Amino acid sequence: MSNTTGEIFRITSFGTSHGKAIGAIVDGCPANLKLSEKDIQKELNKRKPGTSKLTTPRKESDKVEILSGIFNGKTDGTPICCVVYNNNQKSKDYESIKNTPRPGHGDYGWISKFGNYNYNGGGRGSGRVTIGHVIGGAIAKKLLYETYKIKVFSHVIQIGDIIAKPTNINEIEENTSKNPVRCSDLESAKKMENLILEKKAKGDSVGGIVETIATGVPAGIGEPVFGKLDGDISKALMEIGAVKGVEIGLGFNVAKSTASQINDEFYYKDNKVYTKTNNSGGIIGGISDGMPIITRIGVKPTPSISINQETINIKEQSNCKINIKGRHDPCICPRITTVSESAIAIVLADHMIRSGYIHPNNIEKQVMNS
């Protein structure tokens, strides 16, 4: 089982949904980055449960504790170990379904592959393990901003059939925190909220689309064949449990376009290179071109719903019905925004170090030479 991502800036995630704790070990972060638990907590607070009626009612503080890797308020170049203790598990909710894999979940795959499956809350397959993603992402975001003022931020652009109106970067940064849906179009956000609550009242759930933007990424990050920046970003996003599709830039709309319509033409301004459009989403030929990196993920509806569903009983080898108990999000999109940011920030931090933009051992050397 692979629990580590990255080549130089590496994140190893550990823990289960109903175990004692969840956390991450971040290895390869350069020394002399100012870092505190507050930096990480800010990001964890954006994804923690129980913050609104749109999320699971499971109450967790998700308070992070840094166990290693920090000395005198700065990273020291050694592995950074962070842990979040679980405090509100209700494992009894899952005892009745240990032999009946839940439709839409990874239960059957886990049972088929490993045999010994921790069915309590989905174990390692639970969305709660994305705490590890967010810990790594928080450190990556701090590293990217402190060295190159790179920002990574997300917003919900669609829930069900409700599509948000286009907004600019300033509106996205300003408005997403103003509503529980985390949508930058405040009018559409209210409609989305009503739709989520409508599905929740029926015991159902709904999916959507989340857009993530990275600004300030310099040109020249990524590899031209294997190790493409868009390839690594796509992989990182697809490894988030609820994601079933990834688009970068114009995405699938390239299929109905001509090259003359969508090629991003270059021009100089103040001795800097820009493109007139950004249909490639900031990455062309696997390498960043200096424009904002724009991605979108298709997020499936939460598979745990209270409506009766058909499944099987593995122990009895028979067909049966299942009614899932427990506490679940009626829509994953609002909380997955932070996870998407984290996944992309981790990839960018790794590629910035691999490409020589960030010094692998000591960021003070990078700052002095920049």
Secondary structure, DSSP 8 states (H G I E B T S, - for coil): ---EE-SSSEEEEEE-TTSSEEEEEEES--BT-B--HHHHHHHHHHH-SSSSTTS--------EEEEESEETTEE-SS-EEEEEE-----THHHHTTTTS--TTSSHHHHHHHHSS---GGGGGGSGGGHHHHHHHHHHHHHHHHHHH--EEEEEEEEETTEE-----HHHHHHHGGGSTT--SSHHHHHHHHHHHHHHHHTT----EEEEEEEES--TT-S-SSTT-HHHHHHHHHHTSTTEEEEEETTGGGGGG--HHHH---EEEETTEEEES--TTTTEETTEE-SS-EEEEEEE---S--SS-EEEEETTTTEEEEE---S---S-SHHHHHHHHHHHHHHHHHHHHHHTTSS-SSBHHHHHHH-
